[in-house]
Amino acid sequence: MKYDEEVPDSLGGLGDMLPADVLKKVNELLEQLHRTDKDHQGSTVIVYAPDSQYVDKQFNFGKTLPGPPCVGREKSHMHQAKTKSQEECIRQCIALLMTEQYGDEPLFCLQGHWQAVYRILVDKGYCRDSDFDGFDAFIRRVMPEEVNKPYKKDSVRNINKTSFNKSFDKWRYDPDDYGTRKPFERMAAIARRFKDILEGNGL
């Protein structure tokens, strides 16, 4: 059925073929569609016969209205919110690590101790192994305002020269790598404590 968009009651040649009561109903419907298309950018209309019995099905006329956000977009927003929440929690865990004591001094007291933080974050899947640029970007996002020793990328990159580049559960003391036992035990204590803090916070 064609009709003049600017003249809602125009039915072309069908006007002569329709009974008067049907013609009136169709004209009313076309006028409604005309207003709907202009005022609401289209809508869904149900067509009824003169005796109010349901005739056919729903039709879309004009432009469709914007629908709800797609599932993919909702999942993306949820993922972003979850990531932000995790990073905030990791920031708090690092801040807590900085308060830990090792005897009479802070547990975390050397720049190289960031290797222990790197190792645990890699083991838990928050960063990729040997991706020091990626770790650099991540750790700067979660860095607390105050730390015992400032982080430097090179101090973490040097982990590849030691056996600390293995996953934490494979760390073993080797005199050829560390000389005395104290540096190894200190690094292991930091890694273990950081791991415990993360897991205590559901990470």
C-alpha positions as a LaTeX table, in Angstrom:
\begin{tabular}{lrrr}
\hline
Residue & $x$ (\AA) & $y$ (\AA) & $z$ (\AA) \\
\hline
Met1 & 0.00 & 0.00 & 0.00 \\
Lys2 & 1.37 & 3.39 & $-0.99$ \\
Tyr3 & 0.24 & 6.72 & 0.33 \\
Asp4 & 1.35 & 10.30 & 0.18 \\
Glu5 & 3.59 & 10.91 & 3.24 \\
Glu6 & 2.55 & 14.55 & 3.45 \\
Val7 & $-1.20$ & 13.78 & 3.12 \\
Pro8 & $-2.10$ & 11.10 & 5.68 \\
Asp9 & $-5.55$ & 10.34 & 4.24 \\
Ser10 & $-4.31$ & 9.74 & 0.70 \\
Leu11 & $-4.77$ & 6.09 & $-0.31$ \\
Gly12 & $-4.12$ & 6.30 & $-4.01$ \\
Gly13 & $-6.64$ & 4.22 & $-5.96$ \\
Leu14 & $-7.66$ & 2.06 & $-3.00$ \\
Gly15 & $-10.18$ & 4.61 & $-1.73$ \\
Asp16 & $-12.75$ & 3.48 & $-4.28$ \\
Met17 & $-12.29$ & $-0.19$ & $-3.38$ \\
Leu18 & $-12.78$ & $-0.02$ & 0.42 \\
Pro19 & $-16.03$ & 0.18 & 2.44 \\
Ala20 & $-16.57$ & 3.53 & 4.14 \\
Asp21 & $-16.03$ & 2.27 & 7.69 \\
Val22 & $-12.80$ & 0.47 & 6.73 \\
Leu23 & $-11.63$ & 3.52 & 4.80 \\
Lys24 & $-12.15$ & 5.67 & 7.89 \\
Lys25 & $-10.14$ & 3.29 & 10.08 \\
Val26 & $-7.30$ & 3.04 & 7.56 \\
Asn27 & $-7.13$ & 6.85 & 7.24 \\
Glu28 & $-6.96$ & 7.17 & 11.02 \\
Leu29 & $-4.17$ & 4.61 & 11.10 \\
Leu30 & $-2.20$ & 6.36 & 8.37 \\
Glu31 & $-2.56$ & 9.67 & 10.17 \\
Gln32 & $-1.26$ & 8.01 & 13.34 \\
Leu33 & 1.70 & 6.56 & 11.47 \\
His34 & 2.42 & 9.93 & 9.93 \\
Arg35 & 2.57 & 11.57 & 13.36 \\
Thr36 & 4.59 & 8.70 & 14.81 \\
Asp37 & 7.22 & 8.89 & 12.08 \\
Lys38 & 7.67 & 12.65 & 12.53 \\
Asp39 & 7.38 & 12.94 & 16.30 \\
His40 & 8.99 & 9.73 & 17.54 \\
Gln41 & 11.23 & 8.54 & 14.74 \\
Gly42 & 9.12 & 5.43 & 14.22 \\
Ser43 & 7.35 & 2.97 & 16.46 \\
Thr44 & 5.69 & $-0.42$ & 16.51 \\
Val45 & 1.98 & $-0.44$ & 15.61 \\
Ile46 & $-0.60$ & $-3.23$ & 15.87 \\
Val47 & $-3.22$ & $-3.22$ & 13.11 \\
Tyr48 & $-6.87$ & $-4.00$ & 14.06 \\
Ala49 & $-9.99$ & $-4.50$ & 11.93 \\
Pro50 & $-13.07$ & $-2.31$ & 12.45 \\
Asp51 & $-14.59$ & $-4.89$ & 14.84 \\
Ser52 & $-11.43$ & $-4.63$ & 17.03 \\
Gln53 & $-10.33$ & $-8.20$ & 16.27 \\
Tyr54 & $-6.59$ & $-8.58$ & 15.92 \\
Val55 & $-5.80$ & $-8.85$ & 12.21 \\
Asp56 & $-2.19$ & $-9.48$ & 11.49 \\
Lys57 & 1.03 & $-8.81$ & 13.38 \\
Gln58 & 3.26 & $-5.98$ & 14.53 \\
Phe59 & 4.85 & $-3.78$ & 11.89 \\
Asn60 & 7.71 & $-1.34$ & 12.22 \\
Phe61 & 7.22 & 1.96 & 10.45 \\
Gly62 & 9.80 & 4.69 & 10.09 \\
Lys63 & 13.10 & 4.60 & 11.94 \\
Thr64 & 13.65 & 2.27 & 14.86 \\
Leu65 & 14.32 & 3.74 & 18.27 \\
Pro66 & 17.69 & 3.06 & 19.91 \\
Gly67 & 17.59 & $-0.21$ & 21.79 \\
Pro68 & 19.31 & $-1.19$ & 25.04 \\
Pro69 & 23.10 & $-1.43$ & 25.06 \\
Cys70 & 24.40 & $-4.55$ & 23.38 \\
Val71 & 25.61 & $-7.40$ & 25.55 \\
Gly72 & 29.19 & $-6.96$ & 24.36 \\
Arg73 & 29.23 & $-3.33$ & 25.50 \\
Glu74 & 27.78 & $-4.27$ & 28.90 \\
Lys75 & 30.41 & $-6.96$ & 29.34 \\
Ser76 & 33.10 & $-4.48$ & 28.37 \\
His77 & 31.91 & $-2.00$ & 31.03 \\
Met78 & 31.73 & $-4.77$ & 33.62 \\
His79 & 35.24 & $-5.92$ & 32.73 \\
Gln80 & 36.57 & $-2.37$ & 33.02 \\
Ala81 & 34.94 & $-1.93$ & 36.41 \\
Lys82 & 36.30 & $-5.25$ & 37.62 \\
Thr83 & 39.80 & $-4.40$ & 36.37 \\
Lys84 & 39.69 & $-1.01$ & 38.08 \\
Ser85 & 38.53 & $-2.63$ & 41.32 \\
Gln86 & 41.33 & $-5.24$ & 41.14 \\
Glu87 & 43.97 & $-2.60$ & 40.50 \\
Glu88 & 42.78 & $-0.53$ & 43.44 \\
Cys89 & 42.98 & $-3.63$ & 45.64 \\
Ile90 & 46.50 & $-4.40$ & 44.41 \\
Arg91 & 47.52 & $-0.80$ & 45.20 \\
Gln92 & 46.30 & $-1.28$ & 48.76 \\
Cys93 & 48.14 & $-4.61$ & 49.02 \\
Ile94 & 51.41 & $-3.00$ & 47.93 \\
Ala95 & 50.87 & $-0.21$ & 50.45 \\
Leu96 & 50.36 & $-2.84$ & 53.15 \\
Leu97 & 53.51 & $-4.67$ & 52.06 \\
Met98 & 55.48 & $-1.46$ & 52.63 \\
Thr99 & 54.48 & $-1.51$ & 56.30 \\
Glu100 & 55.76 & $-5.02$ & 56.95 \\
Gln101 & 58.76 & $-5.42$ & 59.25 \\
Tyr102 & 61.75 & $-7.76$ & 58.98 \\
Gly103 & 63.26 & $-7.81$ & 62.40 \\
Asp104 & 63.93 & $-4.20$ & 63.37 \\
Glu105 & 63.71 & $-2.77$ & 59.83 \\
Pro106 & 61.20 & $-2.60$ & 56.98 \\
Leu107 & 60.85 & $-5.84$ & 55.04 \\
Phe108 & 60.89 & $-3.98$ & 51.71 \\
Cys109 & 63.99 & $-1.79$ & 51.76 \\
Leu110 & 65.87 & $-2.14$ & 48.45 \\
Gln111 & 65.02 & $-1.13$ & 44.90 \\
Gly112 & 65.69 & $-4.70$ & 43.79 \\
His113 & 62.87 & $-5.89$ & 46.03 \\
Trp114 & 60.42 & $-4.83$ & 43.31 \\
Gln115 & 61.49 & $-8.08$ & 41.64 \\
Ala116 & 59.51 & $-9.98$ & 44.28 \\
Val117 & 56.41 & $-7.89$ & 43.51 \\
Tyr118 & 56.93 & $-8.50$ & 39.80 \\
Arg119 & 57.34 & $-12.24$ & 40.32 \\
Ile120 & 54.11 & $-12.66$ & 42.27 \\
Leu121 & 52.05 & $-10.48$ & 39.92 \\
Val122 & 53.34 & $-12.53$ & 36.98 \\
Asp123 & 52.64 & $-15.82$ & 38.75 \\
Lys124 & 49.08 & $-14.70$ & 39.43 \\
Gly125 & 48.52 & $-13.66$ & 35.83 \\
Tyr126 & 48.23 & $-9.89$ & 36.28 \\
Cys127 & 51.34 & $-9.35$ & 34.14 \\
Arg128 & 53.11 & $-11.40$ & 31.47 \\
Asp129 & 56.47 & $-12.99$ & 32.10 \\
Ser130 & 59.41 & $-11.00$ & 30.67 \\
Asp131 & 57.07 & $-8.23$ & 29.47 \\
Phe132 & 58.83 & $-5.49$ & 31.40 \\
Asp133 & 57.19 & $-2.68$ & 29.44 \\
Gly134 & 53.79 & $-4.14$ & 30.30 \\
Phe135 & 54.76 & $-4.52$ & 33.95 \\
Asp136 & 56.09 & $-0.97$ & 33.97 \\
Ala137 & 52.74 & 0.37 & 32.76 \\
Phe138 & 50.81 & $-1.82$ & 35.21 \\
Ile139 & 52.88 & $-1.05$ & 38.30 \\
Arg140 & 52.66 & 2.68 & 37.65 \\
Arg141 & 48.85 & 2.41 & 37.62 \\
Val142 & 48.79 & 0.60 & 40.97 \\
Met143 & 51.69 & 2.38 & 42.67 \\
Pro144 & 50.78 & 3.75 & 46.10 \\
Glu145 & 51.62 & 7.37 & 46.79 \\
Glu146 & 54.29 & 6.36 & 49.31 \\
Val147 & 56.69 & 3.44 & 48.95 \\
Asn148 & 59.85 & 2.49 & 50.83 \\
Lys149 & 62.02 & 2.48 & 47.71 \\
Pro150 & 61.14 & 4.03 & 44.34 \\
Tyr151 & 60.49 & 1.64 & 41.48 \\
Lys152 & 62.71 & 1.60 & 38.39 \\
Lys153 & 62.17 & $-0.58$ & 35.36 \\
Asp154 & 65.84 & $-1.57$ & 35.11 \\
Ser155 & 65.88 & $-2.91$ & 38.67 \\
Val156 & 63.10 & $-5.35$ & 37.74 \\
Arg157 & 64.50 & $-6.16$ & 34.31 \\
Asn158 & 67.64 & $-7.50$ & 36.04 \\
Ile159 & 65.58 & $-10.38$ & 37.40 \\
Asn160 & 66.46 & $-12.30$ & 34.22 \\
Lys161 & 70.04 & $-12.50$ & 35.51 \\
Thr162 & 68.95 & $-14.37$ & 38.62 \\
Ser163 & 66.98 & $-17.47$ & 39.52 \\
Phe164 & 64.16 & $-15.19$ & 40.70 \\
Asn165 & 62.97 & $-15.23$ & 37.09 \\
Lys166 & 61.44 & $-18.65$ & 37.84 \\
Ser167 & 57.96 & $-18.94$ & 39.33 \\
Phe168 & 57.99 & $-18.42$ & 43.08 \\
Asp169 & 57.28 & $-22.05$ & 43.94 \\
Lys170 & 60.53 & $-22.99$ & 42.16 \\
Trp171 & 62.79 & $-20.59$ & 44.04 \\
Arg172 & 65.67 & $-22.42$ & 45.69 \\
Tyr173 & 68.70 & $-21.04$ & 47.44 \\
Asp174 & 71.88 & $-21.47$ & 45.37 \\
Pro175 & 75.18 & $-20.20$ & 46.86 \\
Asp176 & 76.52 & $-19.61$ & 43.35 \\
Asp177 & 73.73 & $-17.09$ & 42.69 \\
Tyr178 & 73.45 & $-15.31$ & 46.01 \\
Gly179 & 76.61 & $-15.90$ & 48.00 \\
Thr180 & 75.24 & $-15.57$ & 51.51 \\
Arg181 & 71.78 & $-16.81$ & 52.29 \\
Lys182 & 70.36 & $-13.55$ & 53.65 \\
Pro183 & 69.57 & $-11.78$ & 50.33 \\
Phe184 & 67.69 & $-14.83$ & 49.07 \\
Glu185 & 65.74 & $-15.26$ & 52.29 \\
Arg186 & 64.81 & $-11.58$ & 52.34 \\
Met187 & 63.53 & $-11.67$ & 48.75 \\
Ala188 & 61.64 & $-14.91$ & 49.42 \\
Ala189 & 60.06 & $-13.37$ & 52.53 \\
Ile190 & 58.84 & $-10.35$ & 50.52 \\
Ala191 & 57.41 & $-12.54$ & 47.76 \\
Arg192 & 55.70 & $-14.86$ & 50.24 \\
Arg193 & 54.24 & $-11.99$ & 52.27 \\
Phe194 & 52.99 & $-10.16$ & 49.17 \\
Lys195 & 51.39 & $-13.37$ & 47.91 \\
Asp196 & 49.69 & $-13.88$ & 51.28 \\
Ile197 & 48.41 & $-10.29$ & 51.33 \\
Leu198 & 46.95 & $-10.62$ & 47.82 \\
Glu199 & 45.28 & $-13.91$ & 48.59 \\
Gly200 & 43.95 & $-12.55$ & 51.87 \\
Asn201 & 42.16 & $-9.93$ & 49.78 \\
Gly202 & 40.75 & $-12.43$ & 47.32 \\
Leu203 & 43.34 & $-11.86$ & 44.58 \\
\hline
\end{tabular}
